[in-house]
Amino acid sequence: MRYPSFVPIIALVTTASVALLLGCRPGEEPVLEPEPLPEVITVTGKVYFTRAAPDQAAIHLHPVERELPSGEDLLFHAVEALLEGPTADERARGIVTAIPLGTELLGVRRDEHIAYLDFDGRVEEGGGTASVLSRVHQILYTATEFPDVDGVVLEIEGERPEAFSPEGLILDFPMRRPPETPTF
């Protein structure tokens, strides 16, 4: 099919016009600048992992700082940061987590200074007594870093467990920080 002789001229003029509008010279590829992302305001919060004592005789809770997006969901973001685990640098310094890899936070709600944290079933998997106790305290201490949280209720897929983990740990709800930081 033969095009009328003015079609290539229209195509050339259209291409040149678009290129000039995009700030290009003829023969250059247009460069589209991405829209800048909105600035996220963060606050520094603490999450609690564990670390063995120098003599390896006990495990202690170990707070680390995390930059958390500010806003209403600060507690949610802190627990999510806890579930992400320690950074590579922290792991190299012996900081670890007792929370099973892949544990998901399903929801957070508050009622009169009590935080209700709903996890999937992985939060209960594996570990011995020391691991399970340190896991529960990692969650408790991270959540109670916030001045408006005095206690924590753990839920597993929307239900309050009668016993936690295969170890059968009986938890008093709401859980509150003990007077002294425990060792495991």
C-alpha positions as CSV (number, residue, x, y, z in Angstrom):
1,M,0.0,0.0,0.0
2,R,1.3,3.4,-0.9
3,Y,1.0,6.2,1.5
4,P,0.3,9.8,0.4
5,S,3.5,11.8,0.3
6,F,2.5,14.0,3.3
7,V,2.2,11.1,5.8
8,P,6.0,10.8,6.4
9,I,6.1,14.6,6.9
10,I,3.3,14.5,9.5
11,A,5.0,11.6,11.3
12,L,8.3,13.6,11.3
13,V,6.6,16.8,12.6
14,T,4.7,14.8,15.3
15,T,7.8,13.1,16.5
16,A,9.8,16.3,16.5
17,S,7.0,18.1,18.4
18,V,6.8,15.4,21.1
19,A,10.6,15.4,21.4
20,L,10.7,19.2,21.9
21,L,7.9,19.0,24.4
22,L,9.9,16.4,26.4
23,G,13.0,18.5,26.2
24,C,14.8,16.3,23.6
25,R,16.6,17.3,20.4
26,P,15.8,15.4,17.3
27,G,17.5,12.0,17.3
28,E,17.7,11.8,21.2
29,E,15.6,9.5,23.3
30,P,13.2,11.2,25.6
31,V,14.1,10.9,29.3
32,L,11.1,10.8,31.6
33,E,11.9,11.9,35.1
34,P,10.2,9.8,37.9
35,E,8.0,11.6,40.3
36,P,9.8,12.2,43.6
37,L,8.6,9.9,46.4
38,P,6.9,11.6,49.3
39,E,9.2,12.1,52.2
40,V,8.5,9.5,55.0
41,I,8.9,10.9,58.5
42,T,10.4,8.4,60.8
43,V,11.0,8.1,64.6
44,T,13.5,6.0,66.4
45,G,12.0,3.1,68.3
46,K,13.4,0.0,70.1
47,V,12.9,-3.6,69.3
48,Y,14.2,-6.4,71.4
49,F,16.3,-9.3,70.2
50,T,18.4,-11.7,72.3
51,R,22.1,-12.1,72.9
52,A,24.1,-14.7,74.7
53,A,26.1,-13.6,77.8
54,P,29.9,-13.6,77.2
55,D,30.2,-16.8,79.1
56,Q,27.3,-18.3,77.1
57,A,25.6,-19.3,80.4
58,A,22.5,-17.2,79.8
59,I,20.5,-15.4,77.1
60,H,19.6,-11.8,77.6
61,L,17.2,-9.4,75.9
62,H,19.1,-6.9,73.8
63,P,17.4,-3.7,72.6
64,V,18.3,-2.2,69.2
65,E,17.1,0.9,67.6
66,R,15.1,1.0,64.4
67,E,13.8,3.8,62.3
68,L,10.0,3.4,62.1
69,P,7.5,5.3,60.0
70,S,5.7,7.7,62.3
71,G,1.9,7.8,62.6
72,E,-0.9,5.8,64.1
73,D,0.6,2.4,63.3
74,L,3.8,2.9,65.2
75,L,3.3,-0.2,67.3
76,F,2.5,-2.3,64.2
77,H,5.7,-1.1,62.5
78,A,7.8,-1.8,65.6
79,V,6.5,-5.4,65.8
80,E,7.1,-5.8,62.0
81,A,10.7,-4.6,62.5
82,L,11.0,-7.2,65.3
83,L,9.8,-9.9,62.9
84,E,12.3,-8.9,60.2
85,G,15.0,-9.9,62.7
86,P,18.5,-8.5,63.3
87,T,20.5,-7.0,60.5
88,A,23.6,-8.7,59.2
89,D,25.8,-6.4,61.3
90,E,23.8,-7.2,64.4
91,R,24.0,-11.0,63.7
92,A,27.8,-10.6,63.3
93,R,27.8,-9.2,66.9
94,G,25.9,-12.2,68.3
95,I,22.4,-10.6,68.3
96,V,19.7,-13.1,67.3
97,T,16.0,-13.6,67.5
98,A,14.0,-16.5,68.9
99,I,11.0,-15.7,66.7
100,P,10.6,-18.2,63.9
101,L,11.5,-17.0,60.4
102,G,8.5,-16.1,58.4
103,T,6.2,-15.3,61.4
104,E,3.5,-12.9,60.3
105,L,1.7,-10.2,62.3
106,L,-1.9,-10.5,61.3
107,G,-3.2,-7.5,63.3
108,V,-2.8,-5.0,66.1
109,R,-5.4,-3.5,68.3
110,R,-5.5,-1.6,71.5
111,D,-7.9,-1.4,74.3
112,E,-7.2,0.6,77.5
113,H,-3.4,0.4,77.4
114,I,-3.4,-3.3,76.4
115,A,-2.0,-4.2,73.0
116,Y,-3.6,-7.3,71.3
117,L,-1.1,-8.7,68.9
118,D,-2.4,-11.4,66.5
119,F,0.2,-13.6,64.9
120,D,0.0,-16.5,62.5
121,G,0.7,-20.0,63.8
122,R,4.5,-19.9,63.0
123,V,5.1,-17.8,66.1
124,E,4.6,-20.9,68.2
125,E,6.8,-23.3,66.2
126,G,10.0,-24.9,67.4
127,G,12.4,-24.1,70.2
128,G,12.9,-25.3,73.8
129,T,11.8,-23.6,76.9
130,A,14.5,-20.9,76.8
131,S,13.7,-20.1,73.2
132,V,9.9,-19.8,73.8
133,L,10.4,-17.7,76.9
134,S,12.8,-15.3,75.1
135,R,10.4,-15.2,72.1
136,V,7.5,-14.1,74.3
137,H,9.6,-11.5,76.1
138,Q,11.0,-10.1,72.8
139,I,7.4,-9.4,71.8
140,L,6.4,-8.1,75.2
141,Y,9.3,-5.8,75.6
142,T,9.0,-4.4,72.1
143,A,5.3,-3.6,72.5
144,T,5.7,-2.1,76.0
145,E,8.3,0.3,74.8
146,F,5.4,2.6,74.0
147,P,4.1,4.7,76.9
148,D,0.5,3.9,76.1
149,V,1.0,0.1,76.2
150,D,1.1,-1.4,79.7
151,G,0.4,-5.0,78.8
152,V,0.2,-7.4,75.9
153,V,-2.2,-10.2,74.9
154,L,-0.9,-12.7,72.3
155,E,-3.4,-14.1,69.8
156,I,-2.8,-16.9,67.3
157,E,-4.9,-16.4,64.2
158,G,-7.5,-14.5,66.1
159,E,-7.7,-16.8,69.1
160,R,-6.1,-16.5,72.6
161,P,-4.1,-19.7,73.1
162,E,-4.7,-21.7,76.3
163,A,-1.0,-22.8,76.1
164,F,1.7,-21.2,73.9
165,S,4.0,-23.3,71.7
166,P,4.7,-27.1,71.8
167,E,6.3,-26.4,75.2
168,G,2.8,-25.7,76.6
169,L,3.8,-22.4,78.2
170,I,0.8,-21.0,80.1
171,L,0.7,-17.2,79.8
172,D,-1.2,-14.9,82.1
173,F,-3.0,-12.2,80.0
174,P,-2.4,-9.4,79.8
175,M,1.4,-10.0,80.1
176,R,3.3,-7.2,81.7
177,R,7.0,-6.4,82.0
178,P,8.4,-8.1,85.1
179,P,10.2,-5.8,87.7
180,E,13.6,-7.1,86.4
181,T,14.6,-8.0,82.9
182,P,14.6,-11.8,82.7
183,T,17.5,-14.0,81.5
184,F,16.9,-17.3,79.8
